[in-house]
Amino acid sequence: MDRIMLLSLKVAGQLKEEYADGLVDKPWIGLLSIATFLEFNGYETMVRDIFPDKKTMDGLVRQISEKQPVIAGISVFTENADKALLVARIIKSQFPGIKIVLGGPHASLCPMECIKSDSVDFVVLKEGEATMLEIAEMVSSGGRSINPKDIPGIVYKEGDKIILNEHRGLIADLDLLPIVKRELTDISGWRGIVNVSSSRGCSGRCIYCAATALSGAVYRVRDISNFYMEVLMLRLMLGDKMEQLFITDDTFTGIPERVLKFIDLLKKHRLDIRWRCESRIDKMSRELIGKMAENGCIGIQYGIESGSQEVLDKIGKNIDIGKALEVIEYTHDAGIFICLSFMIGHYCDTRETMGETLGLIERLFRKYKKIQLVLSYNTPFPGTWQYTRMNRLGMRLAADKYEDLNLAAPVVETRNFTLEDQKDIYRKAYPYLWYLEKEAHAGAAAGLPQKE
């Protein structure tokens, strides 16, 4: 049986954040889905979550030498793109015969750039389950069972020529995929928050987001009974180690009736699970929030993005600030912990509109206190609507390395604001940001008990 190794790369900032959240050693769920699909079809898969330092790479080389996988697949995000190519070079230099496959968001949005590396054999576009299986069949059979030209959704090299095959259609029925097998990675140390996905795609059209380019404009969902069975399995498998369930969907409440069916299943089977999710202001109602709060939902994250209605309209957010404040009030009154995310540095921002965002953050902090307020810098990731139109939008990218595209530092200037203008707004907002986390860290350092 041929072996396939799939690698999830972390960057330093991700490691710090995930240790704080209790998400240690949990590879990206999309990678685990591909690994599960490959195993379901007869391949032995190994999933490794790595930080590409020398010690880790030395260990990885030893593992490859011992296990002899025929394929090493690497999941690539924009902020770790350079590191991913470094890992590919290290593996290829030690094991010339192994096939290196890049996939994930950045590889899907910048395939021609990724395939240029001498160390990369194939690039997988968008969803990778079926595509990786066909690549595995091709490699295992030496090309006898299927030819690379017949595999949709890949980019590859034929001599000096780069070939871009036709795109593969998105998976129409997510219930045909096997439930993610978390045992493919080491789950013995899992604790805290466990991720699970019930849908793909997003109905939003925000110009700064790559969700539509990656997962399609259609919101595709798993049958809620199928999803519930995975939740039940996680509870049975992890027990009390699973303190919370995080539903990673871009918009879990995209179809409110589906959420109500999930709640009915939790009630019917008396499954006591604390869970949190992400949602959109325009997909929430007081009734839905109340039912979620009564049935285990302890946290919701909303993307507000700006305190200026003019900016919200121009970036395609499709929310009304008045409506947003109502939903925040409903959520707070229901006892659900709220995380609100904002961005500054939109193409249409000015110092005045960023000041409106600052003002809204301060008002929310003064009013609620026990909410988490997050502010980041607008970052034009490759493949997003704004990235492909930066010149037209008057945006100048002030970054020359992919690792700088991490939301943590300003990278865009326009005629209306500078990098320093954004830093100034952030400094003024900082006392109101990540308040609960800063409070908890301060209490722990002083030996004080943690607040509930």
N, C-alpha and C positions, 0 to 999 in steps of 0.2 A: 504493500500500500504506500503510495507516494505521500510525502509529508509537505505541508505548506505552512509557512510561518508568516504571521501578520503582525505588524509592528505599529504601535500607537506612540507617537513622540510627544513628550511634554517639554514645555519651556519653563524657565525658572519661575515666572509669574504664575503660571498655571499650578505648579507644584505648591507654592505658598497658599494660593487661594483654596486649593482642594484639600490640603491638610486642615485648613481652618473650617471647612465645611464637612469634614468627615468623609470625603470622597476618595480616599487613598486607594491606589491600585485597582481602579475600575476603568479599564479601557473604554474608549468611545463606543457607545452602544451600536452604532452603525457597523463598526468593525466586528463586533461580536456576532452581529446578524449575518455577516458574510461568512464568518468562520463556521457558524452553525449550519448554514446552507451547504457549505462545502462538505462538512462532516456527514450531513444528512444524505449526501450523494456519494459517500464512500471514501472521502479523503481524511487523512489524519491531520488535524489542524492544531497549531500552537499560536496562542495570542500572547504577545509580550508588550507591556506598558513600560517604556524606557525614557530615561533622560540621557541624551547623548554625550555623557562625559567619558573620560578614558576608561575608568574602572568598569562602567556599564558596558562599553563597547568591547572591552576585552572579554567580559563574560558572555556577551552575545556571540562573539566569534567562536568561543569555546562551545557554546550550545549548537551553533550551526555545524561546526565540525563533528560534533557527536551525533546530532539528529539527521544531518544531511537532507534538509528540505530541498525540493526542486524549485520552489518559488519563494521569494521573500517579498511580501506586499507591504507597502508603507503608506499609512494614511497621512495626507499632507494638508495642513492649514497654512494660510498666508504667513502667519507669524513664525512658523517653524519650517518654511519652505527651504531656506538655505541649509538648515540643519538636516533636513530630510535628504537633500542631495549629497551632503557630506556622509551620512550613514550609508547611502547607496554606493558611494565611491569606496568606502571602507569594506563593505561586504563584497563588492565586485572584485576588488583588488586581491582579496583573500580566497575568493571562490568564483573564478571566472565563469564556471559553467552554470551557476545559479541564475535564474531569470528574475530580474528586478521589475516589479510592477508598482507604479505610483497611482494612488486613488485619493478620494476625499475632495473637500471643497476647492482647494487651490489647484489641484491637478485637473479637476473638471473645468475650471474657469480659465486656466492658463496651460492647456495641454501641449501646445506647440513649444512653449518655453521649456516645459519639463522634459519632453522627449529628446531635446537637443543634447542632454547629458549622455556621454558615452557609457555611463553606468546603468542607464535606464533602458529596459527592453520594451515595456508597454506602459501606456497610460490609460486608465479606465475613466470613462466619463460618467458622472452622475451615479445612479444606483448601481451597486457593484455585484449583487448576488449572482445573477445569471451570467453576467459577463466574466466574473472570476471563475465560475465553473467551466465555462467554455475555454478560457485560457488554460486552466488546469488540464482539461481533456486534451488540448492541443499539445501541451508540454509533455504530458505523460505518454502520449502516443507517438511523440516525435513528429507531429504534424500529419499523421496518417488518418486520424479520426475527423479532424477539422482543420482547415487552413485559416491563418490569421485574417485573410481578406474576407472570410465569411463570418467573422465575429463582429456584430454591430456594437458600437459604443466604445471602440478602442482607437488609440493612435499608436503606431509602431513604425519601425524603420525597415526598409528593404534596400540593403546596400546603403548608398548615400541619400536615398529618397525617403522622405517622411510621408507616411500614408495615414490619412484621416478617414476612417470608415464611417458609414452612415450611422446616425444616432439610433440608439436602442430606445424603444418606447418605455415609458415609466410603468412600473408594476401596477396593474389595474386593481388587482384583488390582493390586498396585503394579508388576508387570512390564509393564502396559499403558502406563506413563509412559515417555517417552523418557529416555535417559540424560542427566543434567544437562550442559548445554553451557557449560563454563566460559569459552569464548571470548567469551561475551556481555559479560564484563567484561574489563578489561585484565589478562591473565595474564603479561605480559612481566616484571613485577617479582615474580611469585610465587616464594616460596622457603620452605624450612623445612617446616612442617607443613601438610598439605593435608587438608581435611575431606571425608568421604564418608559417606553414609547407606545402611544396608541394611534398615532396618525403620522402622515407625511404631507408636506406642502403647507401653504398658507394662502388665505384669501386676500391678504393685504397687498398693497402696491407701493410700499414705502421705497423711496428712491435710493436709500442708503443700504438696503438689505439685499442679500444674495439668495434669500430663500426661494423666490420664484424661479430664478435661473437654475437653481440646483434641484429643487424638488417639484417643480411645476406649479402652474397657476391654479391647479385643481387641488382642493383639500380632500385628500384620500384618507379613509379611516378603516381601522380594524373593526370587525363586529365586536360590540361591547362585551358579549359573553366570552369571546376569545380573549379579549384583553383582561377581563376579570379573572379568568382561569390562570393567566400568568401572574397576576397579583396574588392570588391564593397560593400558587406554587412557591412564590418568593417567601411568603409568610411561613409556609411549612418547611422550606429549606433553610431559612435564616433565623426563624424564630424572633426572639427579642433583640437580636443583633440589628435587625432592620427597625431602627427607631422611627424613620420617616420614609415615605415613598415620594420621589420627585418625578412627576409626569413631565417629560422633557418636550412635549409637543409645543410647536410655536404658539398654538392657540388651542388648548384643550377644550375650551368651551365654544369652539366654532359652531357646533351643533348642540344647542342647549338640551334638546330632548335626549340626546345620547348621554350627556352627563347625568341627567335624572335617572336614566336606566342603570347607569353604573351605581348611583346612590341606592337605588332599589335593591340591587344585588348585594351590596354591602349590608343593608338592613335585613334582607331576607335571610342571609346566612350568618348574621351577627358577627361579621368580620370587623374587628376593632383595629383599624389602621389609621395612623395619622398621615396625611398626604398634603402635598402642595403642588402648585402648577403655575404656568404662565398663561396670561389671557390678554384680551384686548378690551378696552373700555367699551367699544361699540358692540361687544358680544356678551355683555353682562346686564343683569336686571336685579332688582332688590329681591324678588322671589327666588331666583337661582342662587344668589349669594347666601340667602338664609338657609336654603336646603343644603348647600355645600358645607356651611359652618356647622350645621346640626349633625353632619355625617362624616366627620373626620378631617375636613379641610382646615388646615391650620395656617396656610400661607398662600398668597397670590402675588405674583409679580405683574405689574402693569408697565408698559412702555409709554411714558408721557412725551418725552423727547424735547419739548420746548414749552416755555411759558408764554409764547407769542402765538396767537391764533393765526396771524398772517403766515408765520413760518410753518406751522402745522399744515396749513392748506397747501403751501407750495411744495412741501416734501412728501405729500401724498399720504399723510398719516390718517386722514379721514376720521378725526375725532374732534369734538367740541370741548373746549376747556370747561365750560359750565357743566356739561354732562360728566366729564371726568371727575370734577369735584364732587358731584352727586354720588358717583359710583364709589369713590374713595370713602365718602361718608358712610354709605351703606356697608361697605366692607369692614370699616373700623367698628361700626356699631354692632356688627355681627360677631365681633371678637376674633376676626381673622387677621393675622399678622400681614402687613402690607409692605412690599418692596416696590419702590417707584424709581424708574430709570429715566435719566435726562441726558441730553447731549448738547454741547455747544460747538459752534464752528460749522453750522450748516451753510450751504452756498449762499443762502438768502439772509443769513444772520447779519446783524450789525451790533455795535456795542450796546445800543439801546435794546434790541430784542434779546440779546444775551443777558442784559440787566433784568429784563422781564422774567427770564428763566430763573435767575438768581433770586428775584423777589418771590416767585412762586415757591421755590425750595424753602426759603426762609419762613414763609407763611405756613407751609405745611408742617415744618419742624416745630414751630411755635404752637400750632394747634394740636398736633397729635403726639409728638415726642416719640412714642413707641412705634415708629415706622422706620424702615430703612430707606434712606435717600441715596441714590447712586448717580454720580455725574461722570460722564466720560467725554472724550473729544470725538467729534464726527471724523470718521476715517473712511476714505473711499477705497474699499476693498475691490480688487480686480473682479470684474464680472457684474458689479452692481450698475444700476442705471446711471448713477452720478459719476462713476468711474469712467464709463465710456463717453461721457459728455462733459468732462472737466473743463475743457477749453471753452465750450459754449456757455457753461455756467460761471465762468470767470474764476475758477479755482486753480490755485498753483500748489502742486504737491511739493512739500519741503522735506521729503524723506528719500533716501537713496538705498535703503535696505528694507527687505520685507519684514525683518524682525522689529522694525520701527512702527509697523502698522498694527499696533496692539491696543488701541483705544486709550492708552495710558499717558500719552503725550500728544500735544497738538502737531498735526502734520499738514494742515491746509491753511493757506492765506488767501484773502480776496482783497479787492480795493477797499472793502469796508471794515476789515479787521486784520490784525497781525497775530502771529503766534503769541507774542507777549500780551496782547489784549485778552486772549483766551486764558492764558496762565493767570492773569490778574483776576478774572472772573472766578476761576477755579479756587484761587487762594481765598477769595472772599466767601465762597460757598463751603470751603472745607470744614469749618466748625459744625456744619449741619449734616455732613456726609458720614455714612457708615457709623452712625452714632452708637448703635447698640453694640457693634463689634468693638469700637474703641472703648466703650464703657466696660465691657466684659474683660478686655485685655488689661485695663487699668486695675480693675478689681482683683484679677488673678495675680497681677504683679504685687499687689499690696496684701495678698493673702485674704482678701475679703470673699464672702460667699457670693456665688453667681446669682443674679436676679433671674426670676422666672420670666 
